[in-house]
């Protein structure tokens, strides 16, 4: 008897099709000799009719995993862009508990004073607020609508929404908990990268897993792993930065991940790095003439991902690489197994440092019908990663290096004049 296809896989696949899908059909990227072997890259094309839908993509050790990841990311963005949530204007909030935009790590005073700053950011009576829930006790709190979905539900946006802290997972056992966990880990990952990069910190180098080191060496490339974990974060944040040639040109890229163990985080970061290699090569071949060559010109994350491939001479000058030093990690504690328990561990550790996590489910009916749940996690105390160099997220505690990395030394001005490389 032929093996039956799982319903969850069939539902997910039906969500991405040219005729009747929620997304355009996923496209496998051809594997080239200059790519890491055994890795599958899949992309869901951008849709010109929907401004929110840029290219979604995923990488996996199997084609099925990469396809599922790419569709999941596309559905995550669709839900975040289209979900309907109840709103209150600022004047309607009254005595309701709320967190204003000024409490989030958004813009510092210097960029706002620039004549080409693209956002008003000024409070107004008709500003929209939506509810989220405090992870510690499920208490509802109103926050700016831009922090919840992608783009405003009503009126004009006062600052850009970000996909950091969005995650999707199949609606199976532990699925919603895994989506919440991955969203929270992404918030921590972006805080770590932002603070490390804009403050010009040197990389704390750890050993790259041997299988990855050997695969990169066979391609004549170089890759290094760095520990970016904040001192109060029980879940390691690992970045992989490195270079491999394609058509005689070096692709210089970075991948990063936060997981419950160093091994898991390093594996995921290496996969993200491999995906970035393929993406940078694609961008160079197909959009090379349009890619900005100056940091101040960067407006999108895909431009950040390709920047050091366009400007390879700047890669070795980045503080992460130029001022790297070896790090010996302390012995790890064995984390809980269940996603809900890992999330509880994370929430309690962060609460001890005064860090609040808030969440909201953003699953729309059509995304739910595809068997997927979408979650948003946000934290006012943690830093965000920007794409538009006219409006970097430098507010809040972004300059507070000692809180995260006691004793770390800055090697650049603030903010770092070289842009981050994450796509």
Backbone torsions as a table, in degrees:
resi	resn	phi	psi	omega
1	UNK	NA	134.2	177.5
2	UNK	-66.0	144.3	177.9
3	UNK	-71.0	131.5	-179.5
4	UNK	-76.1	142.5	176.7
5	UNK	-74.3	132.8	178.2
6	UNK	-59.0	141.4	-179.6
7	UNK	-58.8	-39.2	-177.9
8	UNK	-61.0	-38.1	178.9
9	UNK	-69.3	-40.6	179.6
10	UNK	-64.6	-43.1	178.9
11	UNK	-61.9	-44.3	-178.6
12	UNK	-64.3	-43.6	-179.3
13	UNK	-63.6	-35.1	-178.5
14	UNK	-68.1	-16.6	-178.5
15	UNK	-77.9	-12.7	-176.9
16	UNK	-127.3	99.6	179.6
17	UNK	-157.2	150.1	-173.8
18	UNK	-66.9	-32.1	-173.9
19	UNK	-87.6	-52.8	-170.8
20	UNK	-126.1	9.3	-176.0
21	UNK	-82.0	164.5	171.9
22	UNK	-74.3	-26.6	-180.0
23	UNK	-126.3	163.9	170.0
24	UNK	-69.8	158.5	-175.2
25	UNK	-65.1	140.1	178.7
26	UNK	-66.5	146.4	-177.8
27	UNK	-121.2	113.9	174.7
28	UNK	-65.4	136.3	175.9
29	UNK	-86.4	131.9	-179.3
30	UNK	-62.9	138.8	177.8
31	UNK	-81.3	132.4	-179.0
32	UNK	-113.8	162.9	-176.7
33	UNK	-62.2	-23.4	-179.1
34	UNK	-88.8	2.3	179.8
35	UNK	-95.3	157.7	177.6
36	UNK	-64.0	127.0	-178.0
37	UNK	-68.4	151.9	176.6
38	UNK	78.7	11.0	-178.3
39	UNK	-114.0	137.5	178.8
40	UNK	-113.7	130.6	176.8
41	UNK	-115.1	132.3	178.7
42	UNK	-134.8	140.3	179.0
43	UNK	-127.5	144.4	168.3
44	UNK	-102.1	119.4	-172.6
45	UNK	-62.3	154.6	173.9
46	UNK	-70.1	154.2	-177.4
47	UNK	-114.4	114.5	-176.7
48	UNK	-62.5	-21.4	-178.8
49	UNK	-81.9	-12.5	-178.0
50	UNK	-128.9	108.8	-174.8
51	UNK	-62.3	-27.1	-178.1
52	UNK	-72.3	-24.4	-170.4
53	UNK	-92.4	87.0	168.9
54	UNK	-83.1	-178.5	-179.9
55	UNK	-61.8	130.6	171.8
56	UNK	-107.0	144.9	-178.1
57	UNK	-152.8	163.3	178.1
58	UNK	-154.3	159.6	179.2
59	UNK	-126.9	146.9	-179.9
60	UNK	-156.5	167.5	177.1
61	UNK	-83.6	-9.9	172.1
62	UNK	-131.5	155.9	178.1
63	UNK	-62.6	-38.8	-179.0
64	UNK	-62.1	-41.3	179.9
65	UNK	-65.7	-39.8	-179.9
66	UNK	-67.9	-41.1	177.7
67	UNK	-62.6	-46.9	-179.9
68	UNK	-61.2	-41.0	-179.9
69	UNK	-65.9	-40.8	-179.8
70	UNK	-66.6	-43.4	177.7
71	UNK	-65.2	-42.5	179.7
72	UNK	-59.1	-42.3	178.8
73	UNK	-65.6	-39.8	177.4
74	UNK	-63.4	-41.9	178.6
75	UNK	-67.4	-35.5	177.2
76	UNK	-59.0	-45.2	-179.0
77	UNK	-72.4	-37.7	176.9
78	UNK	-59.5	-49.1	-179.2
79	UNK	-61.2	-44.5	-177.9
80	UNK	-65.7	-28.9	179.8
81	UNK	-82.3	-28.7	-170.4
82	UNK	-112.2	-13.1	-176.0
83	UNK	-59.6	141.9	176.6
84	UNK	-99.0	127.3	178.3
85	UNK	-130.0	145.1	176.8
86	UNK	-62.0	138.4	-179.7
87	UNK	-120.2	151.5	166.3
88	UNK	-128.1	143.1	173.4
89	UNK	-79.0	166.5	179.6
90	UNK	-57.1	-39.8	-178.4
91	UNK	-69.6	-22.0	180.0
92	UNK	-88.0	-8.3	-176.3
93	UNK	-66.0	-36.6	-178.7
94	UNK	57.2	-127.1	-178.7
95	UNK	-92.1	5.1	-178.6
96	UNK	-63.1	141.8	178.9
97	UNK	-66.0	130.2	-179.9
98	UNK	-147.9	160.0	176.6
99	UNK	-122.1	119.3	-176.8
100	UNK	-82.5	167.3	-178.7
101	UNK	-59.6	-31.9	-178.1
102	UNK	-64.3	-18.2	179.7
103	UNK	-84.4	-13.0	179.0
104	UNK	-91.5	158.9	-178.4
105	UNK	-82.0	72.9	-178.0
106	UNK	-99.4	-113.2	-171.6
107	UNK	-96.8	144.4	170.9
108	UNK	-88.3	175.5	-174.4
109	UNK	-67.6	-36.7	-173.7
110	UNK	-61.7	-50.4	178.5
111	UNK	-62.4	-36.5	-178.9
112	UNK	-63.9	-26.7	-179.6
113	UNK	-80.7	-10.0	-178.2
114	UNK	-73.6	140.8	-178.9
115	UNK	-65.6	-22.1	179.8
116	UNK	-99.4	15.0	177.0
117	UNK	-65.5	126.3	-168.1
118	UNK	-89.1	0.3	-174.2
119	UNK	-125.1	144.0	179.7
120	UNK	-75.8	-48.3	177.2
121	UNK	60.7	9.4	-179.4
122	UNK	-89.8	132.7	179.0
123	UNK	-62.3	142.3	176.5
124	UNK	-141.2	156.2	-176.2
125	UNK	-62.8	-27.8	-177.3
126	UNK	-96.5	12.1	174.2
127	UNK	-57.8	136.7	-178.3
128	UNK	-89.2	139.8	176.6
129	UNK	-127.1	144.4	177.7
130	UNK	-127.3	158.5	-178.0
131	UNK	-87.0	142.1	166.1
132	UNK	-128.3	176.4	-174.7
133	UNK	-128.8	133.5	179.5
134	UNK	-69.5	125.2	-173.8
135	UNK	-63.4	-29.8	-176.7
136	UNK	-67.6	-35.5	-173.0
137	UNK	-143.6	7.5	179.2
138	UNK	64.3	21.0	179.0
139	UNK	-73.3	130.3	179.4
140	UNK	-74.9	140.8	178.9
141	UNK	-140.6	140.4	177.9
142	UNK	-91.1	133.1	179.0
143	UNK	-132.5	162.6	177.6
144	UNK	-55.1	138.0	-175.7
145	UNK	-59.9	-27.1	-179.9
146	UNK	-65.4	-21.6	-179.7
147	UNK	-82.2	-10.9	-172.1
148	UNK	-100.9	-65.6	178.3
149	UNK	-94.1	-168.2	171.3
150	UNK	-100.2	106.5	-175.4
151	UNK	87.1	165.4	-177.9
152	UNK	-78.4	151.8	172.2
153	UNK	-83.0	-25.2	-178.0
154	UNK	-150.5	142.7	176.7
155	UNK	75.0	-163.8	-178.4
156	UNK	-98.0	145.3	177.4
157	UNK	-73.8	139.9	176.4
158	UNK	-94.3	-17.2	176.3
159	UNK	-157.5	162.1	-174.6
160	UNK	-74.3	140.1	169.3
161	UNK	-75.8	157.0	179.7
162	UNK	-131.7	148.7	177.3
163	UNK	-82.7	-6.2	176.3
164	UNK	-61.6	128.1	-177.3
165	UNK	91.8	8.6	171.5
166	UNK	-101.6	138.2	176.9
167	UNK	-152.6	149.9	178.7
168	UNK	-129.5	151.7	175.2
169	UNK	-154.0	155.7	177.3
170	UNK	-59.1	144.2	-179.3
171	UNK	-82.6	66.0	178.6
172	UNK	-118.9	-169.7	178.7
173	UNK	-56.0	127.8	-179.4
174	UNK	67.9	2.0	-176.8
175	UNK	-58.0	-52.2	178.5
176	UNK	-60.6	-37.0	177.9
177	UNK	-66.3	-39.7	177.7
178	UNK	-64.4	-39.3	177.5
179	UNK	-62.7	-43.6	177.5
180	UNK	-63.2	-43.7	-179.6
181	UNK	-62.2	-47.4	-178.8
182	UNK	-65.1	-36.2	177.4
183	UNK	-64.9	-43.3	178.6
184	UNK	-64.7	-41.8	179.2
185	UNK	-64.7	-34.0	178.1
186	UNK	-68.0	-37.4	175.8
187	UNK	-59.0	-43.3	179.1
188	UNK	-68.3	-38.9	178.7
189	UNK	-61.4	-44.7	-178.4
190	UNK	-70.3	-36.3	174.9
191	UNK	-59.9	-45.1	-178.3
192	UNK	-62.9	-45.7	-178.7
193	UNK	-67.6	-45.0	-179.2
194	UNK	-57.7	-51.1	-176.0
195	UNK	-67.3	-41.6	177.4
196	UNK	-60.5	-44.0	-172.7
197	UNK	-77.0	-51.8	-173.0
198	UNK	-70.5	-20.1	175.7
199	UNK	-92.8	0.1	175.7
200	UNK	65.2	44.3	180.0
201	UNK	-85.1	145.9	174.6
202	UNK	-75.3	152.3	-178.9
203	UNK	-74.8	137.2	174.6
204	UNK	-92.8	97.7	-167.9
205	UNK	-80.5	136.3	173.0
206	UNK	-124.5	172.6	-177.6
207	UNK	-71.9	130.9	171.3
208	UNK	-73.0	137.5	177.8
209	UNK	-50.7	140.4	-171.0
210	UNK	-59.1	-39.2	-178.0
211	UNK	-64.7	-37.0	176.9
212	UNK	-71.4	-41.5	179.4
213	UNK	-59.1	-42.2	-179.5
214	UNK	-69.1	-40.4	180.0
215	UNK	-63.5	-41.1	179.5
216	UNK	-67.6	-41.4	-179.5
217	UNK	-61.9	-37.8	179.7
218	UNK	-64.8	-23.7	177.8
219	UNK	-92.5	2.6	-179.2
220	UNK	73.7	21.2	-178.2
221	UNK	-103.1	-167.1	179.8
222	UNK	-147.2	138.4	176.4
223	UNK	-146.7	146.3	179.6
224	UNK	-134.0	149.6	177.4
225	UNK	-110.1	142.0	-178.3
226	UNK	-132.4	142.5	177.1
227	UNK	-95.7	114.3	180.0
228	UNK	-108.2	16.5	-173.5
229	UNK	-64.9	128.5	174.1
230	UNK	-67.5	151.8	-173.3
231	UNK	-62.3	-25.6	-176.9
232	UNK	-100.8	3.8	-176.5
233	UNK	-94.7	115.7	179.3
234	UNK	-74.2	-11.9	-179.6
235	UNK	-105.6	117.5	-175.4
236	UNK	-60.2	142.6	172.0
237	UNK	-112.2	117.4	-177.1
238	UNK	-121.0	135.1	174.9
239	UNK	-115.3	144.1	172.8
240	UNK	-119.7	123.3	179.7
241	UNK	-124.2	136.2	-178.7
242	UNK	-178.2	-175.5	-168.4
243	UNK	-143.8	138.8	173.1
244	UNK	-142.6	142.2	-178.9
245	UNK	-77.8	152.7	170.6
246	UNK	-144.7	122.0	-179.5
247	UNK	53.2	39.1	176.0
248	UNK	81.7	1.6	179.0
249	UNK	-118.6	141.9	-179.4
250	UNK	-80.2	132.8	171.5
251	UNK	-100.6	118.5	-178.3
252	UNK	-111.8	113.3	-172.3
253	UNK	-143.6	172.3	-178.5
254	UNK	-137.5	145.4	170.2
255	UNK	-128.9	151.4	-176.4
256	UNK	-148.2	150.4	179.4
257	UNK	-157.3	153.0	172.6
258	UNK	-122.0	125.8	178.6
259	UNK	-142.6	178.3	-174.3
260	UNK	-74.8	-19.6	178.3
261	UNK	-134.2	159.8	177.6
262	UNK	-61.9	-42.3	-178.1
263	UNK	-61.5	-44.5	179.4
264	UNK	-65.8	-43.3	-179.1
265	UNK	-65.7	-40.7	179.9
266	UNK	-65.6	-41.1	178.8
267	UNK	-63.7	-45.5	179.9
268	UNK	-67.1	-40.9	178.7
269	UNK	-62.8	-39.2	178.6
270	UNK	-65.7	-39.8	175.9
271	UNK	-62.4	-43.3	178.2
272	UNK	-63.5	-37.0	176.9
273	UNK	-63.8	-43.8	178.4
274	UNK	-61.9	-39.5	176.4
275	UNK	-63.2	-41.5	180.0
276	UNK	-64.2	-34.7	175.8
277	UNK	-58.6	-50.1	-179.7
278	UNK	-62.8	-41.0	-177.7
279	UNK	-66.3	-42.7	179.8
280	UNK	-62.7	-40.5	177.0
281	UNK	-63.0	-41.8	177.8
282	UNK	-61.8	-46.8	-178.9
283	UNK	-61.4	-40.5	-178.0
284	UNK	-66.1	-40.6	-178.5
285	UNK	-71.3	-40.7	-169.5
286	UNK	-102.2	-22.4	-177.5
287	UNK	-133.8	20.2	-174.2
288	UNK	-55.4	-38.2	-177.2
289	UNK	-70.0	-22.4	-178.2
290	UNK	-96.0	-7.4	-175.2
291	UNK	-76.1	131.5	179.3
292	UNK	-64.5	143.9	178.7
293	UNK	-109.5	-1.7	178.9
294	UNK	-120.4	138.7	-177.8
295	UNK	-54.4	-40.8	-176.1
296	UNK	-65.7	-15.7	-177.8
297	UNK	-88.6	-8.3	-175.4
298	UNK	-71.5	132.5	-179.9
299	UNK	-127.6	-19.7	-172.6
300	UNK	-129.9	156.7	179.7
301	UNK	-65.9	-34.3	179.6
302	UNK	-65.4	-29.1	175.3
303	UNK	-70.3	-36.9	174.8
304	UNK	-62.2	-42.3	-176.5
305	UNK	-62.0	-31.2	-176.7
306	UNK	-99.9	-3.4	-169.5
307	UNK	-59.4	-46.8	-175.4
308	UNK	-79.2	-9.4	168.1
309	UNK	-79.6	-35.4	174.5
310	UNK	-72.0	-37.3	-178.3
311	UNK	-119.8	68.8	-173.3
312	UNK	-63.4	-25.0	-177.9
313	UNK	-68.4	-18.2	-179.3
314	UNK	-86.2	-19.1	-175.3
315	UNK	-57.4	-51.6	-178.9
316	UNK	-68.6	-11.7	179.0
317	UNK	-86.6	-11.3	-180.0
318	UNK	-61.4	141.6	-176.8
319	UNK	-59.5	-35.6	-179.3
320	UNK	-55.0	-42.3	-177.7
321	UNK	-91.6	-44.8	-174.1
322	UNK	-66.5	-27.0	-176.5
323	UNK	-121.0	31.1	179.1
324	UNK	-70.5	153.3	177.6
325	UNK	-149.5	147.3	-178.2
326	UNK	-67.2	147.2	178.6
327	UNK	-127.5	132.2	172.0
328	UNK	-101.4	113.4	-179.2
329	UNK	-75.2	146.4	173.5
330	UNK	-73.8	164.4	-177.9
331	UNK	-62.5	136.1	-179.0
332	UNK	-83.1	147.9	168.7
333	UNK	-85.6	146.3	178.0
334	UNK	-72.0	122.0	-177.6
335	UNK	-77.5	163.1	171.9
336	UNK	-60.4	158.8	-178.0
337	UNK	-87.9	-45.4	-174.8
338	UNK	-72.4	139.9	178.8
339	UNK	-56.5	-40.0	179.6
340	UNK	-62.6	-38.3	179.4
341	UNK	-71.2	-37.1	176.0
342	UNK	-63.3	-40.3	179.2
343	UNK	-65.9	-40.6	177.5
344	UNK	-62.6	-43.8	176.9
345	UNK	-57.1	-45.0	-178.7
346	UNK	-64.7	-47.9	-177.1
347	UNK	-61.1	-42.6	-177.7
348	UNK	-68.7	-39.3	178.6
349	UNK	-64.2	-41.8	-179.8
350	UNK	-70.1	-38.5	178.3
351	UNK	-59.4	-33.5	177.7
352	UNK	-64.0	-18.5	177.3
353	UNK	-105.0	11.3	-180.0
354	UNK	77.4	22.1	-179.2
355	UNK	-102.8	120.8	179.4
356	UNK	-99.4	139.3	172.0
357	UNK	-110.7	134.6	176.3
358	UNK	-123.2	152.9	-177.7
359	UNK	-143.1	162.4	169.5
360	UNK	-155.6	139.0	172.9
361	UNK	-80.7	134.8	-177.6
362	UNK	-116.1	12.9	-176.3
363	UNK	-62.5	126.2	175.1
364	UNK	-92.2	161.9	-178.6
365	UNK	-57.4	-39.7	-178.3
366	UNK	-71.5	-35.0	176.4
367	UNK	-70.4	-37.5	176.0
368	UNK	-62.1	-36.8	178.9
369	UNK	-65.9	-20.8	175.4
370	UNK	-87.0	4.2	176.6
371	UNK	78.6	30.2	-175.6
372	UNK	-127.0	142.3	173.6
373	UNK	-114.7	139.8	-176.9
374	UNK	-121.8	131.2	-177.9
375	UNK	-126.0	148.1	171.7
376	UNK	-118.1	133.3	172.7
377	UNK	-124.6	139.0	177.8
378	UNK	-142.9	159.0	179.1
379	UNK	-146.2	122.4	179.4
380	UNK	-63.8	-28.2	-173.6
381	UNK	-82.3	-13.8	-174.2
382	UNK	-103.6	150.4	-174.4
383	UNK	-82.4	152.1	-179.3
384	UNK	-106.5	160.5	178.9
385	UNK	-104.6	129.0	-175.9
386	UNK	-100.3	160.4	173.3
387	UNK	-110.8	-38.2	-175.2
388	UNK	-86.7	113.4	-177.1
389	UNK	-70.1	-9.4	172.6
390	UNK	-76.6	-21.2	-173.6
391	UNK	-137.5	65.3	179.5
392	UNK	-71.3	147.8	176.9
393	UNK	-84.0	96.6	-176.4
394	UNK	-119.6	6.5	-176.3
395	UNK	-84.6	-167.8	179.7
396	UNK	60.3	-134.7	-177.7
397	UNK	-101.6	29.1	-177.8
398	UNK	-62.4	-31.1	179.6
399	UNK	-84.1	-5.8	-173.3
400	UNK	-83.4	78.5	-178.8
401	UNK	-68.7	-43.9	-174.4
402	UNK	-62.0	-29.8	178.2
403	UNK	-64.2	-33.2	-177.4
404	UNK	-99.1	-43.0	-173.5
405	UNK	-131.5	77.7	-176.0
406	UNK	-55.1	130.6	177.1
407	UNK	83.7	-3.8	-179.6
408	UNK	-68.2	144.7	-176.4
409	UNK	-106.2	135.7	174.3
410	UNK	-80.0	141.9	-179.6
411	UNK	-120.7	4.4	177.8
412	UNK	-138.7	171.7	168.3
413	UNK	-66.8	166.7	174.2
414	UNK	-110.2	126.1	-4.9
415	UNK	-79.7	157.9	176.4
416	UNK	-51.2	125.3	-179.0
417	UNK	-69.1	-16.8	176.9
418	UNK	-91.5	135.2	-175.0
419	UNK	-77.1	154.4	175.5
420	UNK	-66.9	155.6	-174.7
421	UNK	-103.8	17.0	-173.8
422	UNK	-90.4	131.1	177.9
423	UNK	-94.7	NA	NA
